[in-house]
Structure formats: structure tokens, C-alpha cells
Amino acid sequence: MALLGKGVLVNWGGVVKSKEEDYNSWHSLEHMPERINIKGFLRGCRAVGINGTNENHKYFMMYEAEDKNVFESSEYLKRLNNPTDWTKQILSYYLSPSRTICNVLKSKSIGFGGFIGTIRFIDLNEIEVFQSNSIEQQIEIITNIAGITGMHLLNGDKKFGQMKTEEKSFRSNQGKEDQVISFAVLIEGLNFECLKEAVKKIKINLNLIESDLVIINYYQCQHILTKNDLI
């Protein structure tokens, strides 16, 4: 098994602490159902950072779609430019929003793991990565670690779907524009410990050093929604 589609929208960020409860209700009860009802959307997920996660990176959200063109469809853009009052309110309290539309390059998983490790590359030389194939080779290594249930490689498109929409304007109310990534590695597992082991191995194998350009976070799933859940 693998991710459900060929396109993925990934989001990282935080929310003003006093608004977190409202944010979680909004995302589960309005936002995800609204998005999953759009043609081409297949599954949505929200995950919360483990204890100690930087407040600016506390939440990870992901939408899987048939392909990335779904994220520029007229139906989706209509929603982006006509946000509900609740959406306007919640987005105004976003901290450090990160939003990127990606192609799924490689994906392997058994179902959907309860814990997720993410590695964000903010400015990665794409040619460097694909000439060596070193990241792709890690999938078989990492998914053989006990407790790891999946690994996915996403190629971010820094130009696709970046039009100025109503929702984008509200997300910048706390002073930061959307961050756009160039590449992401997602690892799914049964617990935090196996994710730490997997990320440690990737860091060694690829000689990765965490920085403002290579951001590593760990999350626990809060809510997953598919079209079947809305029938």
C-alpha cells in the first residue's frame, strides 16, 4: 500500500494557544469534511506534535488527492476564495504557516501509522537528490526497522498553487507568509521511539544536519478522514 493519490498538500504550523481547542474543533468538524467533499480529494489527516515540539510547528496536516491538479481545480479555488466565517477566524490565529503542494515520488506503507516523523527540506537542490537516488534507496532500509509502517517521499512545487487567495491572506495575520518547501520525507510508525531510530538512521546515511533549512518534527495522529466517512 501507499499514499492514496499522486498529489499531496502538506501543512505545518502552530496556532495561538488560547485558540487551540477551537482550532481542533474547526479542523475536524468543518474544514476536513469541506475539503474531502471536493472532487479529487481522497483523505485528510491532522497530527499534533509530541511533548516539547516548538509551538510554531505544533501541527501537521496533510491532504491526499488523485493528482496535484486537484489543488488548482475551480472547485477548490472557489473554497479558498470564499472561506467561512469560522475559517477566517481560525486562520487569523495561525503561527508560522507552511503550505506546499507536492508530487508523490515514492510511497510505501501498511495502512496509516499512528505516529509521523517529518523531515522538511526548505531549499534542496533537486538535481543533486535525484542523480544520487540516495533518498529513494532509504525506503527499503527504513521500512525494515521494527515498528515502522511506512515512508513517503514528496517533491514540493514552489510555484504550483501559490496564487493569492482569501485564505492565504488570513493565514498571514500573525506576521508570516506561507513557507513553501522543496522536498519532504514522511515516516509512519507505531510509536515515537521507532521514529527516532528511523530518523537517526536517515541522518547518518544521508549526512543530514538539522537547521533552519532541514526541519525535523514528530507527531501523533489526531484525526483521519476519508470520503467513506462522509457517506
Secondary structure, DSSP 8 states (H G I E B T S, - for coil): ---SSSEEEEEEEEE-GGGHHHHHHHIIIIIHHHHHTSTTEEEEEEEEE-TT--GGG-EEEEEEESSGGGGGSHHHHHHHTS--HHHHHHHTTEEEEEEEEEEEEEEEESS--SEEEEEEESS--HHHHHHH-HHHHHHHHHTTSTTEEEEEEEEEESSTT----HHHHHHTTTS---B--SEEEEEEESSHHHHHHHHHHHHHHHT---SSSEEEEEEEEEEEEEGGGG-
